Amino acid sequence: MIPAGIICGLLADLIAMRGSYRNKTTLMLSTGMLNLMWFGGSYILIYMNRSSMLGQISQGYGADYANTVSALLPQWTAVALPIAMFIAGCIGGWLALKVMRKHFERRSRMTAAPSSSAAGQAHARPVAGALGVPAATTHAWQPRNTWNGVDPRTKILYVMTVDVFSLGMAGWGSMSTTVVSAVLAFSPLVLLLFSGRKTVAACYGVMVALCYVLSAYALPLLGGALAWMLYASVHILVQMLPCVMSAYWMLATTSASELIAALQRMHVPQPVSMALAVMFRFFPTAVAEQRAINDAMRMRGVRFGGGKASQMFEYRIVPLMTNSVRIADELTQSALTRGLGARSSRTSIAHVGFHIRDACFLVVLAACYATWLLAAIGVLP
């Protein structure tokens, strides 16, 4: 998936560049090219090495699932599927251009649109977060003191380990690595509870339980394409959820100052650390902006049951898009003002370092990789 995303992303950017990022035709073609990364990452291996891939799928998901995949993806779809994906991407780009044209080229029509009011209200607020002014609207995202003792470098390694075993399916088919993946998938729930994020932990537990109920009780009653789609959706969700929740835990328990200090000790180049710091604060700030836009739209009746449900998507997404660009720009300016782009080394009031909790984390993570290695060489089942 990663190589396909890089190649398709570069090709899409080259296509858009041909039209100076303004030509509508090249922009539509670039979105179609970008959509092809899903074919290059998920499906092309089935067509290139069909017997081997179906054998691996049968080991991991069962023979019935492998047979369903084989029936739904015959060899002739190797041509039809990428064409359909390309056309779908172009249609999505066309729809996006229509929305952007309505709100950014026809300025006279925006005076009566609720979205302009919401965007104006959101623009009037200063950017919150560790890189900007004191966070007044993002208090729910501020790090708690409970897990500030864990070094950000340990948290980064933990998130990477969860990604390797859950999303990367390291040691796929081995019983030992399956147990390790299950433990790592359960670990965000425990960490969120100890960090005081009980609501998020409860939602995560409910979603995992729902996926288990669907796979254990609903899937045996279904058949054909519907069962394949539900099975694929459940397994993708099970693979993605631990990665998302572990990253959320790291964001919720780490300040930007701690992250920057830890990256400096790792001797990460300044451009990389600045980009990570901006990205680190972008998501919490964007969530706060989305909440403000939702409140503004709710007051204007742009909601389900409010008589303007058809406008709900448009008048919520467009202000968020414009505000996201502004947030990224202001966070970058704030980072530069605080000296993140300077060549000299910066001092920091954030105290980072390895302690007992970090040692416990590292021992557990090392045990996970050791189990993977022993299973690969045949020592463990």
N, C-alpha and C positions, 0 to 999 in steps of 0.2 A: 504493500500500500504506500509506504513512504517513497520508494523510488518512482512509482507511478505518479504520485502527487507532485513530486519535484519536476518530473519531465513534462507532465501536462500543464503544470503551473507556468513553467518557463515558456512553453509553446503558446499558451494563452496570452501571456504578457507580450510576447513578440507579435502576435496577431493584433492585439489592441494597440501596440506601439505603431504599427503600420498606418493606423488611422489617427495617430497623435492623441489617442485616448479620447477622441471626440466623435469619430465616425460611428454612426449607429450600427452599420453593417458589421464592421470589424469588432465592435463590442459584443454584438450578439454571437458572432462566430467564436470569440474568445470564451464566452460563458459555455458554449457547447463543447469546446475543447477541454475546458476545465472539468466538465461533467464526465469526461471519458476516464478520469482517474479511477472512478469506481469500477469500471470494467477492467482496467489494467491491474488494479489491486486485488479484486475479489473473484473475478470470473476467468481471467485469461489463463490461469494455471490449470483450470479444469479442462479447457480446450487443448492446451499444449501437452499435458501429461494426464490424460483422463483416468486411466486405470490406477495410477499411483495416488492421485488426489481423491478419487472415490474410495480407495482403500483406507486412506487416512480419515476421511469423513466417516466411514463405516466404523472404524475403531473408536472415534471420539463420540459420535452421535447415534450409532446404531445402523444396522443394515437397511431398515425401512426408510430412514431419512436419506441415506445415500441413494437408494433406488428412486426416491421421489425427486431428488436433485437431478439424477441422470435422466429421468423422464421429462422433467421440465426444461432441461438445458440440452437438447440434442445438438449434434455437431453443426447443423446448418445455422443455428442461432449465433454462432461465432461471428457471422457477418451482420445478421439482423439486429442483434442486441446493441453493439456499439453505435450503429446508425440510429437506432431508437433513442439511445442515451444522448447522442449529439443533438438530435432534433429537440428532445426535451429540454436540454440545456439552452438551446437557442430560443425556445419559447419562453423559458424563464427569464432570459436576458431581455427579450422583447417586452414582457410584462413589467419588468423593473424599469425599463426606459420609459414606458408609458406613465408609470407613477412619478418618476423623476421629472418628466416633462411637465406634468400637471402642476407640480409643486415648486419647481425651480425655474421654469421658463415662462410660464404663465403667471407672473407675479401678481397681476391684477385680480386673479381669482382667489389668491390666498388670503385676501383681507377679510373675507367672510368665513374662512375655514377655521374650525376650532383648533387645528393642529398648530397654526401660527401662534395662537395664544399660549398653548402649552409649551411650544418651543421658546416663546419669549419669557415665560415664567421660569423655565428651566435655565435659560441663559442668564437671567438676572441673579441667580445664585452663584456664589463662588465655588470653585472646584474644591471638594473636600478630600481629605486624605493626608497621609504622611508627607507627600511631596508638595502639597499645596497648603491651603489655610487649615486651621484646626477643623477636624471633622465634626460637623454638627448634624449632618443628615445621614451619616453612615455609622452611627453608633452600634448598630447590630453587627457590623463587620469588624469592629475594633478588637485587637487581640486581647485575650484574657490572660491573667497572670498565672493561671494554673499550669500551662504548658510552655511558658516562656523559657523554662529551664532547658528545653531541648534545643540543641543548636540547629540553625536553619540548614546547615549542610547535612545533618542527619535526616532532617525532614525531606530534603530533596532526594537523598538516596532511598528513603522509604517509598516516596511516590514513584520513583523510577523502578523499584523492585515490584511494586504492585502492578505497574504497567507491563513489566516484562512477563509476569506470571498470569495476569488476568487478560490483558489485551493481546500480548504477544504469544500467549499459550505456550510458554516454555515447557519443554518436556511433555508435550501433548501425547496422551495415551498411556502414560505411566501412572500407576496407582499412587506412588509416593509424591510425585509432583502435583497430582490432583488434590491430595490432602493439603499440601503447601498452598496451593491456589485457594482452596476453601478457607484456610486459616487467614490468609491475607485478605480475602474478600470480607471476612467477618471483622477484621481488625479496625476498619474505619468506624464501625458501629461502637466499639469499645472506646476508641479515642474520642469520638464525638461526645459520648456520655461523660467521660471524665473531664472534658473541656467545657462542660456546661451547655452544649448544643443539643439539648434533649429533644426539641421539636424536629430538628433535622435528622437526628439519629432515629427517631420514631418513624419518620417518613421513609428513611432508607430501609429500615427493618420491614415496614409494610410492603414496600415495593419488591424486596427480595422474596418475602413470603408469597406475594401474589404471583411472582414468576414461578416459584416452586409449585404452587397449586395448579397453575395453568399447564405446566409441563407434566405434572403427575396425573392430573385428573381430566383436564379438558382435551389435551392433545390425543390421548387414546381414542376418544370418541369421534374425532374428525378424520378426514382423509382427503387426498388429492392436493390441489394447489393451496387450499385454505390451510390445511395442516402444515404444509411446508412454509408458508408465509408466517404463520403464528410461531412455528418452531424457530425459524430464523430470527424473528423479532425478539423472542424471549431470550435466546442465547446471546444475541448482540447486546441486549440490555443488561444481561448478567455480566458480560465481559466489560461493558463500559461503566457501569455503576460504581464498582470499587475504585476505578481510576478517578472518576469525577469526585467521589466523596473523599478520597485521600487528598486530592488537590484542594478541595474545599477546606479540609481540616488544616492544611498547611497555610492557606490564605488567612483563615480565621484566627490562627494562633501565632502569626508572625507579622511583625511590623516591617515596613519598607526599610527603615533604618537598620534593623537587624539583618535583613537580607543583604543589603549593600555592604555592611561590615563583614559579613561572612564571605561574600564574593571577593572582597578585597583581600582577605586572608588566603583565599584560593588563588590569588594572582590572576583573576579573570580580567581581560582587557576592559578598559573604561567604556568603549562603545557598547560592548555586550552587557555589562552591568547596568548601564544607563537604560538600555532598551528593556532589560528584565525588570528594572525598578518601575519604569513607566507602565509596563504591562501588568506588573504586580498590583498597582493601585488602580488600573483602568477598570477592571471588572467590578470591584466593590462600588466605585463611583458610578459606573454605568447602571448598576442595579438600583442605586438611589435615584438616579435620573428617571429610570423606568417607573419607579413607584410614584414619583411626582407627576409624571405624565399620566399614569393610570388614574390618579386622584383628580387631575384636571379634566380628563375625559369623562370620568364618572359623574362629575358635577354638571357636565353638559349633556348627559344622557347618552353618550356614545358607549353603549354597553349592551349586553344581551338583555332584552326586555325593556330597553329604554327607548325604543322606537328608531334608533339609529345604528342597529347592529351591523348593517352593511358597510358602514363607515368605520367600524371599530378597528379593523386591521390597518387600514390606510392611515388613520389619524393617530395611531399609536406607534407604528413602525417608522414613519417618515420623521417625526420629531426625534425619535431615538437615534436614527441615522445621523441627522444633522448634529445633534448634541454629542454623539460619540466622536465625530471628527473634531469638534471643539474641545472635548475633554482631553483627547490624545494630544492636541496641540498645546493646551494649557499645562498639562502635566509635563510635557517635554520642556516647555519654557521654565517651569518651576524647578525641574531637575537641573537644568543648566544654570539657573540662578543660584542654586545651592552648591554649585561647584562640581557637579558630577562629570562634567566634561573637561575639567582642568587636568593638566599633566601631572601636577604635584599630588602626592598622596593626601587623602582627606582624613581628618580625625572624626571620631564618632562617639556619641555618648552611649550608644547601645553596647551592652556587654554580651559578647558571644564567646563560647568556649565549650569544650566537651566535659560532661559531668557523668554521674552515675546513670542517669536516664539514657544518655547517649550510648553508654557502654552496653546497657541492656538492649537497646534498639539494634546496635551493630552486631551483637551476638546473635540475635534472632534473625537478622537479615543474612548474616554469614551462614547460619544453619540452613536457610532456604536455598541459597546457592550451592551449598555443599550437598544437600539432598538432590538437587537437580544434577549435579556432576556425578554423584554415586549412582543415580538412576540411569544416566546416559551410558556409563561403563558397565552396567549390569549387576552392580553390587546390591542395589535395592530394587524391588519390583516396580 
